[in-house]
Amino acid sequence: MTLKEQIKSDIKDAMRSKDTAKRDTLRNIQTSIKQIEVDERKEVNDAEVEAIIMKYLKQREDAKSQFKEAGREDLVTKEENEITIIKTYLPEPMDDTELENTLKDIITSVDAKGMKDMGKIMGKAKTVIGSRADGGRINQMVKKLLG
């Protein structure tokens, strides 16, 4: 079963169990998937669905931090619940050691010498690591390794 099919199935299950938070979160993700499919006139694969979910997760985390700054604990809780639901559809994130080792291998494979090779490293890292680490975290680790 593809990730897209899994989301569709889980929406139905959430509707049956009257889990409105999960239903609404998954519907938002499904809407994003359909938008890409309509705009680009193609079926999305699991890697593309993961990228869409990562983008949605980043939006939720940004909203959570803004609500926290505004003192809206009720909305912070809502965002935390959505983040928990979203994370179940993503692969297990890399820990720092695994990420560092993977990036060292990538730096060696692209023969990077310094910060000017950052683009080559980031491009390869995105394909190798995928959604197991977000771009900001990868960027910070690469800077640390090259610096």
Buried (B, 14 or more C-beta within 10 A) or exposed (E): EEBBEBBBEBBEEBBEEEBEEBBEBBBBBBEBBEEBBEEEEEEBEBEBBBBBBBBBBBBBBEBBEEBEEEEBEEBBEBBBBBBEBBEEBBEEBBEEEBBBEBBEEBBEEBEBEEEEBBEBBBEBBBEBBBBBBBEEBBBEBBEEBBE
